[in-house]
Amino acid sequence: MSVRLRFALACAAVSALIGSLLLAGLLLVVRQSLEPRPGLLSPSYMRVNVGWGLYPRNSHEYVVAQDRVAQVRATYQRDTIANVRTIGAFAVLAGAGLAFGAGWRAAGWVLRPVTSVTETARRVAQSHDLTERIGYEGPRDEVKELTDIFDTMLGRLARSFDGQRRFVANASHELRTPLTINRTLVDVAVRRPDATEDVKRLGESLLLVNARNERLIDGLLALTEGEHAVLDRRPFDLTDVAEHVLDQAAEEAAEREVTIHRLLDAAPTTGEAVLVERLVQNLVENAVRHNHAKGEVWVTTRQRADQVELVVANTGLQVPPYEIETIFEPFRRLHGDRLRSDRGSGLGLSIVRVITEAHGGTITARPREEGGLTITVELPIDHSS
């Protein structure tokens, strides 16, 4: 139960308890008030309907009349107590209901600052914008202390993440220059007329390692850029992006003897088209490179309810279900691909995940029974289309 509901139920329970105690006390007072007292309704003489005379206490007519009075008094006492109990019970229930409603409204008023804190925290969690603050203005109470601590925590997280991003970006840029120089020098050495076969083979190996390091640096930069929430959203069709990426991947797929099937329907969405293109490119490259000869890849775009879907499925090796949760982590590869340096830097799916989350989407993966993976990316739909 929520705090508001518990508060309202507590108010209703306290009201019911106090009302029950008051009702019990009222019943006790009424019962005592209706009890016969010595000398009350016990006159020395009594007129009865048997005659018009006055009969003394020791007469038979007086005794009969007194018994009748006692019966009437007992019935009146019983009916009065029953009425008080019934009406009091309804009054207690009504008071408990009113207390529940009043407690519900009072709890909503008291918890209004907490609701504001919750909405801000949810907005920050969904948008990844750590620059936003609650900025609660109110008396120095528990809510004020909570919001100040939350703002301080957001500030520390923002400084920590910004420092991490700057470090990765600076390190990547610093490493890019020597790698470019190395690639140029090795390429010149390999192309020299007097280069021996051993030198050429060594140069090709060095160029392969250099290319892998360059992909690693590009992946780190993309990972850093993708962690920022996309604020400037522009409409585009996911189908157009997928067609462009598939056209570019056709040559590599033909070299690896992989057949690509296109099932592309309209899928309007909003966001940064360049980042989404990198997302689709990583998924397609992953499906082509982690495949086998004569393999197949299926790329599907479609629209469902309030979201658009991109589904990339491929044949390949069997993927254990317990490795699905780790393939989106940086530098994690499937067990059979850890020694293959030509299949990427291990950042492809990590980049896909951060770009998806930056666009407010979700990504899931599941192994295919025939081997390979099926990866589904869901992005918000563009309602203006």
Buried (B, 14 or more C-beta within 10 A) or exposed (E): EEEBEEBBBBBBBEBBEBBBEBBEEBBEEBBEEBEEEEEEEEEEEBEBEEEEEBBEEEBEBBEBBBEEBEEEBEEEBEEBBEEBBEEBEEEBBEBBEEBBEBBBEBBEEEBEBBEBBEEBBEEBEEBBBBEBBBEBEEEEEEBBEBBBEBBEEBEEEBEEBEEEBEEBBEEBEEBBEEBEEBBEEBEEBBEEEEBEEEBBEBBEEBBEBBBBBBBBBBBBBBBBBBBBBBEEBEEBBBBBBBBBBBEEBEEEBEEBEBEBEEEBEEBBBBBBBEBBBBBBBBBBBBBBBBBBEEBBBBBBBBBEEEBBBBBBBBBBBEBEEEBBEEBBEBEBBBEEBEEEBEBBBBBBBBBBBBBBBBBBBEBEBEBBEEBBBBBBBBBBBBEEE
